[in-house]
Amino acid sequence: MLESAHTKKNILVAPLNWGLGHATRCIPIIKALEDNNYNPILASDGVALDLLKKEFPDLQTIEFPSYHIEYPKDGKYFKLKMLVNSPKMIRAILKERKLVGKAIAVHNIEGIISDNRLGVYSKKVPSVFITHQLKVLTGNTTWLSTKLHQNIINQFNECWVPDVNTIPNLSGKLGHLEKDPKNVKYIGPLSRLQKRKMEQKYDLMVILSGPEPQRTLLEEKLIEELDNYEGNVLFIKGKIETEQIIVQKNQFTFYNYMNSKQLETAFNESNTILCRSGYTTIMDLAFLNKKAFLIPTPGQYEQEYLAKKFKAEGIAPSCKQEKFKLSKLNKVVLHRGFTNTSSTLKWKDLFAVFQ
C-alpha cells in the first residue's frame, strides 16, 4: 500500500533564485523524491518559485526572502555590485534561517535539500547542499570566496555535486578540487530533459535566462543580430509570466517561457542552440547531445570560465556578449558538440541520508 502524504517524510527543497538554473536542476530531484515516497515542500522566491509552482501545482510552497541579486549593466562592476548588495543578502540569509526553523516545526520537515541557499540548513534534520562550485571564481579574491563557501558546505551533512568525478567532466576546476571536502558526493549531471528522436523543426533555438538587466540586454542584442538569419528561429525569452505568450514574426517564433515538456520537445526539434553558459544549461546540452554557441553573462566568472573551457576542448564556440555577430554562428559546425557523461543515478541510495 502506498503511503499517504501525511505519513511520508517531508523534505524541504529550496533552490536559489538566480536566473532559472537552480530551480530547473531541482526538478528531477523533486520528481525522484515523489517517486521514492517522500513529500517535497518547495521554497524559494521570485521567478524560481514561480517556475516551481507551474511545474508542481499540487505541491506545497513557502516563500523565502530574496537575496537581492542584481547585475550591473556593465559586467566589470559585477563584483562591486555584489559587495554593495551583501548587507541585504546577509539579512536575507539570517531571515531564511529563522524561517527554516519555523518550517521544521510547522510542517514537520525531516530533511533539507538546499541548492545554493546559504541559510537553508538545520542541525535538527539531515541537510544537503547542492553546488557545482566547490571553487568559487571571483578573480583575485577566488581564494577567499572559495574558503567562505567551504565553511558553508561543511555545515551540511552532505554536499551533492551534479557532475562526475572522472575525466572528462562538465564542471572542470569549479567542481573538482585537489582535496574535496569529506561530505562531497558526485551524483552525476542533472537534467529535467531527455534526448528523443524528432524531426528538426528549427534551425536555431535561442534560450535565455538569468537576472536582469543582462537577460533583457542579450535579448535585444540577439533579436537585432539575428534579423538577417536564414532559417527558422525559436526564441525563448525565459520570462516566467502568468500566461504563456507566443508570437510569430518573420523567421522568429517567440515564447516568453516554456514548461519542461515543451522545452524538451523544443530542444529535440532544434538543430543548434544559442544560450548562456550557465551550468544547468550546460547539463541540458550534454543530456541532449547538442551543438551550441555560448555567450557568458558579463562579469560572471563561472560562466566565463565554462565558455572558455568548452571552446578550448573543441566542444562549443563562444564570445563575449558585446562581440556577438550573426557570422559567428558559422563556427558551430567546426566544434563537436556536447556529449552525455552521466551515469545511472540510484536515487534510493542518494536519499538514504534522510533515513
Residue, then its C-alpha position, 0 to 999 in steps of 0.5 A: m500500500l502506498e503511503s499517504a502524504h501525511t505519513k511520508k517524510n517531508i523534505l524541504v527543497a529550496p533552490l536559489n533564485w538566480g536566473l532559472g538554473h537552480a530551480t530547473r536542476c531541482i526538478p528531477i530531484i523533486k520528481a525522484l523524491e515523489d517517486n521514492n515516497y517522500n513529500p517535497i515542500l518547495a521554497s524559494d522566491g521570485v521567478a524560481l518559485d514561480l517556475l516551481k509552482k507551474e511545474f508542481p501545482d499540487l505541491q506545497t510552497i513557502e516563500f523565502p526572502s530574496y537575496h537581492i541579486e542584481y547585475p550591473k549593466d556593465g559586467k566589470y562592476f559585477k563584483l562591486k555590485m555584489l559587495v554593495n548588495s551583501p548587507k541585504m543578502i546577509r539579512a536575507i540569509l539570517k531571515e531564511r534561517k529563522l524561517v527554516g526553523k519555523a518550517i521544521a516545526v510547522h510542517n514537520i520537515e525531516g530533511i533539507i535539500s538546499d541548492n545554493r541557499l546559504g541559510v537553508y540548513s538545520k542541525k535538527v534534520p539531515s541537510v544537503f547542499i547542492t553546488h557545482q562550485l566547490k571553487v568559487l571564481t571571483g578573480n583575485t579574491t577566488w581564494l577567499s570566496t572559495k574558503l567562505h563557501q567551504n565553511i558553508i558546505n561543511q555545515f551540511n551533512e552532505c554536499w551533492v555535486p551534479d557532475v562526475n568525478t572522472i575525466p572528462n567532466l562538465s564542471g572542470k576546476l569549479g567542481h573538482l578540487e585537489k582535496d574535496p571536502k569529506n561530505v562531497k558526493y558526485i551524483g552525476p549531471l542533472s537534467r529535467l530533459q531527455k534526448r528523443k528522436m524528432e524531426q528538426k523543426y528549427d534551425l536555431m533555438v535561442i534560450l535565455s535566462g538569468p537576472e536582469p538587466q543582462r537577460t533583457l540586454l542579450e535579448e535585444k542584442l540577439i533579436e537585432e543580430l539575428d534579423n538577417y538569419e536564414g532559417n527558422v528561429l525559436f526564441i525563448k525569452g525565459k520570462i516566467e509570466t502568468e500566461q504563456i505568450i507566443v508570437q510569430k514574426n518573420q523567421f522568429t517564433f517567440y515564447n516568453y517561457m516554456n514548461s519542461k515538456q515543451l522545452e524538451t520537445a523544443f530542444n529535440e526539434s532544434n538543430t543548434i542552440l544559442c544560450r548562456s553558459g550557465y551550468t544547468t544549461i550546460m547539463d541540458l546540452a550534454f543530456l541532449n547531445k547538442k551543438a551550441f554557441l555560448i555567450p557568458t553573462p558579463g562579469q560572471y566568472e563561472q560562466e566565463y570560465l565554462a565558455k572558455k573551457f568548452k571552446a578550448e576542448g573543441i566542444a562549443p564556440s563562444c564570445k563575449q556578449e558585446k562581440f556577438k555577430l550573426s557570422k559567428l554562428n558559422k563556427v558551430v559546425l567546426h566544434r563537436g558538440f556536447t556529449n552525455t557523461s552521466s551515469t545511472l543515478k540510484w536515487k534510493d541510495l542518494f536519499a538514504v541520508f534522510q533515513 
